[in-house]
C-alpha cells in the first residue's frame, strides 16, 4: 500500500521514503543538499554555513540560486522522479546577528521548508509563511514543543537521546508519546535514525519522518575532513560522548576527536548556556576546531561513499523491515 501523506503540508508530500536530512554545521553544502534531494529525501543546510568574506555578495543567496536551479534542471529531465524539496536551518539565538538578513534572502528565494533552532520566534514563522514556506522547529522536550507551536511553527523536529550535535536526553518513545497527546501536525524524530529499521520504529512511535544527519558525514559530497569521515566509519555508539563544553548546549561528539584535542572525554567540564554564541566574533580554543559531532547511530555506517547510497540502503532496509512486520500482523 502506498504511504498516505495527504494529511501533511504539500512541501512534505511525495518523498521516496519519509526521511529528512538534518542540517549539519559546516558539513552541509549545496553539493550534499542537491544529492539528498535527488535521492528523494529532504536535503537541508544551516544558513550560517554560507559565509562570505567582507564586502562580498551574500553566499547564502548564491547557494540558494545554485540549489534551486540544479533541482529545477533535474526535475525537467526527470518528470517521473522529481527531486524532493530542500530546507534551510535558521539559528534563532539572539547572538545570530545575520538572522534578519538571512530571513530576507530565504523569503525572496521562497524556501519551501524552514528548520528553526535554539529559540522560537513569531517573526521568523511569519517570514516563512509570507513566501509559502512551512516551519519545522526542533525541540528536546514537550515544554519547548508547545511553545514552538504556540508561536506559529507548523511542525516539530523531536530531538531525542542519541542524536548528533545538540541533542536531548529523553527517550524517543517518551518524547513522541507526549507530543502526540496534543499535536497532530508533522513531526520528524531525531536520535540514531541511521537504518531503515530505526526509521520504521520512528514511524511506529508516531513520527511522520525520521531525521538523520551523522551517516551523511561519511559521504563524498559532505564538506568534512577525510579523517572525520573515517572516524565516523570506524566508530560506534560507545565512541560518543555527551557534553555541553563546546557550545554551551548539550550535544553528542566523537570521543576520538576529543582525545585528539588533548582532553579526556570521560572527564570533561560543563559549560553554561550563557556561553553559547553564533556571532561572527565568537572565539573558541583552536583545539576545538576539530571536535567532531556525531549521533549514536553511526555503527550502521561501514564506508565512505555517495549520499545516494545512504538513502538507497535506508530505503531497502525500511521496505524489508516493514514487510517483515506486516506479515506478522496480516
N, C-alpha and C positions, 0 to 999 in steps of 0.2 A: 504494500500500500504506500502511495506517495505521502511524504510528510505534509501534514496540514499546517501551513503557516499563515493562513488568511487572517488570523487574529493579530498579526504583527504589523507594525508600520511598514509601508511599502518598501522602504530602503533596506529592510532586513528580510525580505522575502526572496525565495528562489535560490538560496545558497546551495552549492553542491552538497555540503554537509553543514550542520548547524555549528559553525566554528568562527570565532573572531580572533584574529591575531592581535595580541596585545602590543601597545606601543613601547618599544624598547629604547631607553635613553642611549644616545649616541649610535646605537646599532641599527635602528630602523631608518632606512633611507629610501628614496624613490625606487631604486632597483629592487629592493626587497618587497616593498609595498606592491609594486606592479606584479611581481611574481606571485605573491599571495593572492591577489585579486584574480589574476588569470587562472590560477589553480582552483578558483571557485569559492574562496572564503574571504571575509572582510579583512583587508590589509590596513595597517594603521602605522602612524608615526607621531612622536611628540613634536609640536610646533617648535619647541626650543631646540630641537636637533638642527634646525635650519639656521645657522649662524653665519652672517656675512661680516666682512670687515667694515671698519668705519668708513662711511660715505658711499658704500656700495649699495646697489639695488637690493631690497629685501629678498633673501634667499628663499623664504617661505613662499613668496609669490612665484618665483622661478620653479620651485619644486611642485607646487600645485598645478602649474601650467603643464609641466612635463608629465605628471601622473595622469591628468585629465586627457591630454592629447594622445598619450600612448594607449590608454584604455579605450578611448574612442576609436582609434585605428584597429585595435584588436576586435572590438565589437562589430565594426563594419565588415571585417574579414571573417568573423565567426558568428554570424547572426543566430545560429542554433546553440551556441555555447558561449554566451556573453560573459564578460568578467563580472565578478562581484563588486559592489561599491567599496569605497575606501573611507577611512575615518582619520580624523586629526585629534590628537590629545592636547588639551589645554590645561596647563598647571595654573590653578586659580588662586594659589597662595599669594598673599599681599606683596611678597618680595619679587614677584614676576613683573617687572616694570614694562615688559613688552606686551602684556596681555591686551591692552586696548588696541594697539596697532595690529596685533595678530588676529583679533576678532574681526577687524575691518577687512583684512585680507581674506579670511576664511568666508566671510559673508559675501564678498564680491565674487569669489570662486564657487559659491553655492555648494560648499562642502556638505555631503549628504548625511554624514554621521559625525557627531562631536562627542568625544570622550573627555569628561572633565574629572580633575583630580585635586585633592587637597583643598577642598572648600567648595560649597555650593552657593552660587550667586545668581540671583534673578536676572540680572542684566546679561549674563552670558547665555542663559537659556533663551532669553528674548532675542538675542542676536542670531542664534542658531535657527530659531523658528521664523525669523524675518526672511530667511532665504530658503525656507522649506526643509531645513535640516532637522534632525532629531538629536536628543542629548541622552547619552548613557553616562551616569555618574558613578564612579567607583567608591565603594563603601566597605568597611570592615566589620560593621555590626548593624543591628536593626535600628538603633537610635539614629545613626547617620543616614540610613536608608530613608527613614520617614522625613527627615529634614530635607533631603535631596528632592523628593517628590513634592513636598510642600512648596519648595521654591521653584518648581516648574520643570524638573527633569522628566523626560519621557520614559526612561528605563534605568536599570541599575546594573552595575558590574559588582557582584558579590565576591570580594577578595578574601578567601578563606585561608586557613593554615596551609602551608606548603607552597604558596605562590611565590614566584620570583619577585625580586625588588621589594617595594613597600608592600608588606603582607600583614594580614590579620592573624589572630591566634585561634579563632573559633573553627570548630568542625564544619565542613561544608554542609553536612546534613542538618546540623542545628541551625546554621545561618539561613539556609534556604527555607527550612520549615517556618521560621519566624517571619521571614519576609512574605512568604506565600499565604500566611494567615490573613493578610490585609491588602496585598498588592498583586494585581492580575496582569500588569504590564510586562514588557520584555525584560528579562533578566539573563545575564551571562554569568556563569560561575567560573571563578579562577581558583586554582590551587592544585598543582600537579596534574593538570589536564594535558597529558603528553601521549596518550594512546587512545585508540578507538573505544576500548573498554571503559576508560575513565570518562570519555565523552558521553557514552551511553549512561554511565552512572549519574553524571550531571543532569542529563535529561530525565532520568528516573526520579531524581531528587526534586524535580520541579523547575529546573532551569530551561530556558529556551535555547541557550547556546553554551558551549564551552568557550573558554577564554584562555588561550595558550601563547606563551612567549618564549620560554627557555629553549625549546627544541629548535627554534628558528635562529638562535645564536650560531649554531653549528651548521650554517648553510653558506653556499658560495656567495649569495647576494648580501649577506649581513656585513655591516661595517664594524667588524670586530677583529681584534688582534688574532692571528692564527693560533697563538698559544692559548688564548681564551677559548677558541673553538675546540682545540684539542682537549682542554681541561673539561669542557662540557662532556665530550665523548668518553673520557676516562673516569668520570665521577658518577656517584650515585647519591641517594638520599642521605647517607651517612656523612657525606662530604659537604653538607650545607650547615652554615651557622646563622643563627637569628640574632641580629644586633641593631641597636639604634645609634651606634657610634658615628657612622659615616655620613649620615644626613640629618640626624635628629629624629627620624621616624624609623620605627622598627621595620626591618626587612631581612631578606634571606640572601646570603652571599656564599661564594665558593671558599671553603676553608683553605684550599691550596693557595688562592690569591692572597688571603690574609697572612698566611705563613710566609709567602714570598715577599710581603711588605715588612717583614720583621716582627710580626705580632703573634701572640698566642691566641688562636681562635677560641680556645676554651676559657680564656680569662680576659675578655675584652671589657673595658669600662663602658658605661652607658652615657648617652648624651641627651640633653633636654630638647624638647621640640622647639624651643626658642632659638636653637642654633640652626634651624632649617632656613636655607637661603637659596633662592633660584635667580638672584640678580646677577648681572654681568660682572659685578665687582666682587663676587664671592671668592674667598680664598680658602684652599684646603691644603693640607700637607701633601707634598709631591708624591709621597709613597702611596697615598690613597688613590692616585690616578689609575692604579692597576688593581683596585679592589673590584672584583667582578661579581655582579649579581646573578642569581640563578634560583629557580624553584626546585622542589624536591623530586620532580618527575623525570629528571634527566637520565635515569637509568635506562630509559627506553631509547636513548639516542646512541647509536652504535657507530656512526661515521659522519663525516662532513660531506655534504652534497647539495644538490639544488633544493630550493624551498619547495618546489612542486613534489619532490619525493616525500617530504614530511607529510604534506596533505594527502598524497596518494596512499601512504601507509596508514594514516589515521582513518581514511575513508574505508579501506579494506577491512581494518580491524573493527570499525564501527558496524559495518554491514554484517560481518561474521558473528560478532557478539550479539547483535540484535536478532539475527536468525536463530542463534542457539537458544536465547531466552524465549523467543516467540514459540519455538517448538515445545518448550516446557509448559506454556500456557494455552496451547491450541487444544 
